[in-house]
Amino acid sequence: MIGPEHIITIFGGSGFVGRYIVRELAKTGARIRVAVRNPNSALHTTVAGTPGQVVPIFCNIRNYKSVEDALQGADMAVNCVGILFEKGQQTFPVIQAQGAEHVAHAAMRLELKKLVHLSAIGAAENSESDYARSKGQGEKNVLRYFPTATILRPSIVFGPEDDFFNRFAGMASLSPFLPLIGGGNTKFQPVYVGDVAAAGKYALEHDEAEQKIYELGGSEVLSFKELLEKMLYHIGKRRILLPIPFWAAEIKAKFLQMLPKPPLTVDQVGLLKNDNIVSDIALCLKDMDITPKTLDAILPSYLVRFRKSGTYNKGKGYEYKSQDDI
């Protein structure tokens, strides 16, 4: 078990998933290093533990020496670093493939006991998607240097700071319609961020999780359209769900991806062409004795701010309009 005698370095610990892993591991009493490029941006993580237990430190995952310094004296490590779009030097190959290699190589050299690597469902070296391909290369690099590492592959992750439900709820507050890219038929298995954090803790505490890959998904498999309908229900709004062919979405994404923080890229459109669900033969949350939280149990707690009344009217139904209804 993890205890106060352990030091754990969490790369990307100030991000959406990372901060929840910090909170989960801080409960064990372990000393936590939150390794990020801007330690000041990670000060919010210090309240996860007792004074001095959680400490943000500088680390640039692109620089091997920086990674090694962040791991000096640590017993375990978790790599949560990932990007959704490329910008400047922050490219998929550099961050998600080479960065993962730096962490695993340094962890091997410094003889850490455990390493957990956060990847994604769909990660594959032969993928047509730059994102998924770099994730697959990252997994390969990790296992080459640290064969006993545990790899976690979540589906789309939801929670108070997520970039999916919050984004579309925000769009629904401004627009009379929402886009259904590719018709909205792509299937997802959303997993609660707290359950991903629990999986990270399990992997560090249980030797049987070593050398294994877990695919993390929630209790429901829903289409893109069904996810938007569920979001609209919880914010109490009616919006037109407008199907957009993949080719049209790709054209629009070519322009949107030039924005500083693009809402959509061509690579993301490509990812939407494949379902993002747990394989029937994969190890999953059930194998970690974790019962996944449902969307309906969590969404109302943070989507309430998008409701006109600012409150949640339990039991009230809302209608949806699709292009077929017009």
C-alpha positions in Angstrom: 0.0 0.0 0.0 1.0 3.6 -0.5 1.9 5.6 2.6 3.7 8.7 3.9 7.1 7.0 3.2 6.5 7.2 -0.5 7.3 10.0 -2.9 5.2 10.1 -6.2 5.9 12.3 -9.1 2.9 13.2 -11.3 3.7 14.6 -14.7 0.9 16.9 -15.8 -0.6 16.9 -12.4 -2.3 20.3 -12.8 -4.4 19.2 -15.8 -7.9 18.0 -15.8 -7.2 14.3 -15.1 -3.9 15.0 -13.3 -5.4 17.1 -10.5 -7.9 14.3 -9.6 -5.0 11.8 -9.5 -3.1 14.2 -7.2 -6.2 14.3 -4.9 -6.6 10.6 -4.9 -3.0 9.8 -4.1 -2.8 12.6 -1.5 -5.4 10.7 0.6 -2.8 8.0 1.1 -0.4 10.3 2.9 2.2 10.0 0.2 4.3 13.0 -0.7 3.3 14.3 -4.1 5.4 16.2 -6.7 3.3 17.9 -9.3 5.7 18.2 -12.3 4.6 20.9 -14.7 6.0 23.6 -17.0 4.6 26.4 -14.9 4.6 25.5 -11.1 2.6 28.7 -10.3 -0.3 27.3 -12.4 -0.3 24.2 -10.2 -0.6 25.9 -6.8 -4.3 24.9 -6.7 -3.2 21.3 -6.3 -1.4 22.0 -2.9 -4.8 22.1 -1.1 -5.2 18.4 -1.9 -3.0 17.4 1.0 -1.6 18.7 4.3 0.7 21.7 4.2 3.9 20.7 2.3 2.5 17.3 1.2 1.8 18.4 -2.4 4.5 20.4 -4.1 4.5 21.8 -7.6 7.9 21.6 -9.3 9.2 22.7 -12.7 9.5 20.1 -15.5 9.5 20.3 -19.2 8.7 16.8 -20.5 10.4 17.6 -23.8 13.8 17.8 -21.9 15.1 14.5 -20.6 17.3 16.1 -17.9 14.3 18.0 -16.6 12.3 14.8 -16.4 15.1 13.0 -14.6 15.4 15.8 -12.0 11.7 15.6 -11.3 12.1 11.8 -10.6 15.2 12.0 -8.4 14.4 10.3 -5.1 10.8 9.3 -6.1 9.4 5.8 -5.6 6.6 5.9 -8.2 5.5 8.1 -11.1 2.3 8.8 -13.1 2.5 10.4 -16.6 -0.7 12.3 -17.4 0.8 14.6 -20.0 -1.2 14.9 -23.2 -2.5 17.4 -25.7 -5.6 17.6 -27.8 -4.1 19.8 -30.5 -0.6 20.9 -31.7 0.8 24.3 -31.1 4.4 25.4 -31.7 6.8 22.9 -30.1 3.9 21.1 -28.4 3.4 18.5 -31.1 1.9 15.0 -30.7 5.2 13.1 -31.5 7.2 15.3 -29.1 4.8 15.3 -26.1 2.9 12.0 -26.4 5.6 9.8 -27.8 9.0 11.3 -27.0 7.8 12.7 -23.7 6.5 9.3 -22.6 9.9 7.9 -23.6 11.7 10.4 -21.4 9.6 9.5 -18.4 10.0 5.7 -18.8 13.7 5.9 -19.5 14.4 8.1 -16.5 12.1 5.9 -14.3 14.1 2.9 -15.4 17.5 4.5 -14.8 16.5 5.7 -11.3 14.9 2.3 -10.5 11.5 3.5 -9.6 9.1 0.8 -8.3 6.0 1.7 -10.3 5.0 3.7 -13.4 1.5 4.4 -14.6 1.1 5.9 -18.1 -2.1 7.5 -19.2 -2.9 6.8 -22.9 -6.2 6.7 -24.7 -8.6 4.2 -26.3 -7.8 3.9 -29.9 -4.0 4.4 -29.4 -2.2 2.6 -32.3 1.0 3.1 -34.1 -0.7 2.4 -37.4 -3.6 4.8 -36.9 -4.4 7.4 -39.5 -4.9 10.0 -36.7 -1.7 11.9 -35.6 -3.1 11.9 -32.1 -3.9 8.2 -31.8 -0.6 7.3 -33.6 1.5 9.3 -31.1 -0.4 7.7 -28.2 0.4 4.3 -29.6 4.1 5.2 -30.1 4.1 6.5 -26.5 2.9 3.2 -25.2 5.5 1.3 -27.1 8.3 3.6 -25.8 7.1 3.2 -22.2 7.0 -0.6 -22.3 10.5 -0.7 -24.0 12.1 1.1 -21.1 9.8 0.2 -18.2 8.2 -3.2 -19.1 6.3 -3.4 -15.8 4.4 -0.2 -16.4 0.6 -0.1 -16.2 -1.1 1.6 -19.1 -4.5 3.2 -18.7 -6.6 3.9 -21.8 -9.7 6.0 -21.0 -12.6 6.8 -23.3 -13.8 10.4 -23.3 -13.4 11.7 -19.7 -16.1 13.7 -18.0 -16.1 15.8 -14.9 -16.5 19.5 -13.7 -13.5 20.7 -15.8 -14.1 18.5 -18.9 -13.7 19.9 -22.4 -16.7 18.0 -23.9 -19.9 18.6 -22.0 -18.8 22.1 -20.9 -17.9 23.0 -24.4 -21.2 21.9 -26.0 -23.3 23.3 -23.1 -21.6 26.6 -23.7 -22.4 26.3 -27.4 -26.0 25.6 -26.6 -26.2 28.8 -24.6 -25.3 30.8 -27.7 -26.5 28.9 -30.7 -29.9 27.5 -31.7 -28.3 24.4 -33.1 -25.5 21.9 -32.3 -23.4 20.0 -34.9 -23.6 16.3 -35.3 -20.4 15.5 -37.0 -20.7 12.5 -39.2 -24.4 12.3 -38.3 -23.6 11.8 -34.6 -23.4 8.0 -34.8 -19.9 7.6 -33.3 -20.1 5.7 -30.1 -18.4 6.7 -26.8 -18.2 5.2 -23.3 -17.7 8.3 -21.1 -15.7 7.6 -17.9 -15.8 9.8 -14.8 -12.5 11.6 -14.0 -12.7 10.4 -10.4 -12.9 6.8 -11.6 -9.8 7.3 -13.8 -8.0 8.7 -10.7 -9.1 5.6 -8.7 -7.7 3.4 -11.5 -4.3 5.2 -11.2 -4.2 4.6 -7.5 -5.1 0.9 -8.0 -2.3 0.5 -10.5 0.2 1.9 -8.1 -1.0 -0.2 -5.1 -1.5 -3.6 -6.8 1.4 -5.6 -8.2 -1.0 -7.6 -10.4 -1.7 -4.5 -12.4 1.9 -4.4 -13.7 2.6 -5.1 -17.4 -1.1 -4.7 -18.1 -3.3 -2.4 -20.2 -6.7 -1.3 -18.9 -9.3 0.3 -21.1 -11.4 2.6 -18.9 -15.1 3.3 -19.8 -18.2 4.1 -17.9 -21.4 2.1 -17.5 -23.1 3.4 -20.7 -22.2 3.3 -24.4 -23.8 6.2 -26.1 -23.7 7.8 -29.6 -22.4 11.3 -30.0 -26.0 12.4 -30.7 -27.2 10.7 -27.5 -24.5 12.4 -25.5 -25.7 15.8 -26.7 -29.3 14.9 -26.0 -28.3 13.9 -22.4 -26.4 17.2 -22.0 -29.4 19.2 -23.2 -31.7 17.4 -20.8 -29.5 18.4 -17.8 -29.3 22.0 -18.8 -32.9 22.2 -19.7 -32.6 23.6 -23.2 -34.1 22.6 -26.6 -31.7 22.8 -29.6 -31.6 21.6 -33.1 -29.1 18.8 -33.6 -27.8 19.3 -37.1 -26.0 16.4 -38.9 -22.8 17.5 -40.7 -21.0 15.1 -43.1 -17.4 14.3 -42.3 -16.2 16.0 -45.4 -17.9 19.3 -44.5 -16.6 19.1 -41.0 -13.1 18.6 -42.3 -13.3 21.7 -44.4 -14.5 23.8 -41.5 -11.8 22.3 -39.2 -9.1 23.4 -41.6 -10.0 27.0 -40.7 -10.8 26.5 -37.1 -7.5 24.7 -36.3 -5.7 28.0 -37.1 -7.2 29.6 -34.0 -5.0 29.8 -30.8 -7.3 27.3 -29.1 -9.1 25.5 -31.9 -12.5 24.1 -31.1 -12.1 21.5 -33.8 -9.1 20.2 -35.9 -9.0 17.9 -39.0 -7.3 15.2 -36.9 -10.2 15.3 -34.4 -12.7 14.9 -37.2 -10.8 11.8 -38.2 -11.0 10.4 -34.7 -14.7 10.8 -34.8 -14.9 8.3 -37.6 -14.2 5.4 -35.2 -16.0 4.3 -32.0 -14.3 5.1 -28.7 -15.4 2.2 -26.5 -13.9 -0.5 -24.3 -13.0 -3.7 -26.2 -14.9 -6.9 -25.2 -11.6 -8.6 -24.4 -9.9 -5.7 -22.6 -9.2 -5.4 -18.9 -11.4 -2.6 -17.5 -12.6 -0.9 -14.3 -14.4 -4.0 -13.2 -11.1 -5.8 -13.1 -9.9 -3.1 -10.7 -13.0 -3.5 -8.4 -14.2 0.0 -9.5 -17.9 0.6 -10.1 -18.1 3.5 -12.6 -20.2 6.6 -11.9 -23.0 7.2 -14.3 -23.4 10.4 -16.3 -26.8 11.1 -14.7 -25.2 11.0 -11.3 -22.5 13.5 -12.1 -23.6 15.9 -14.9 -26.2 17.8 -12.9 -23.6 18.8 -10.3 -21.6 20.9 -12.8 -23.8 21.6 -15.8 -26.3 23.4 -13.5 -24.5 26.7 -14.3 -25.8 26.4 -17.9 -29.4 26.2 -16.8 -31.5 29.3 -17.1 -32.9 29.0 -13.6 -29.5 28.0 -12.1 -31.2 25.0 -10.4 -31.9 21.4 -11.3 -35.6 20.6 -11.7 -35.5 16.8 -11.0 -38.0 14.8 -13.0 -38.7 17.4 -15.6 -38.4 16.2 -19.2 -37.1 18.3 -22.1 -37.5 17.9 -25.8 -34.9 17.7 -28.5 -35.0 18.7 -32.1 -33.0 16.9 -34.8 -32.7 17.9 -38.4 -35.4 15.2 -39.2 -37.9 17.1 -37.1 -37.6 20.3 -39.1 
